[in-house]
Amino acid sequence: MRPYEMMVLLHPDVEDYNASVEEVAEMVRGLGGTISKIDRWGKRRLAYPVQKKTEGLYAIYSFTLDPVQVKELERITRLKSQVMRHIVVLQEK
């Protein structure tokens, strides 16, 4: 298990922001990871339009996950319609 950090940018018109944030957290837990922290930034203005949107809802996750499962997490996250962008980064120890 390695420590990772993931930033997720959700569509600004998501009906239930907290439920969407929890849904992504459940994906990590479903792959055998453990979430240590979820930082909800809320709605922020984007530096440039993404999918013709000028605002987005941000969430930052700190978690541990088996390195083999990271590709699957990215694949599943990419398939979620409410997710506009995401990035997973390995944390330094």
C-alpha positions, 0 to 999 in steps of 0.5 A: 500500500502506498500513499496517494493524493487525488484531485477531482473536479466535478461539474458545477451543476451536480445536484448533491455535491457531498453525495458525489464526493462520497461516491468517489471515496467509495470507489477507493474503498471498493478497490481496497484503499483506505481514505485518510482525509477528504478536503472539500474545496467547494465551487471555484472559478476555473482558470480556463473553460473545461467542457464549456464550464467556467466553474467547478466543484473541487475535492482532494482525497488523501488515501492509501492504495495498492499500486496495481489498483491505481489504473483501475481507479483512474479508469472508473473515475474517467467513466463517471459523468459528473467528473470533469477532470481528475489526477492521482499523484503519489505522495512523498513520504 
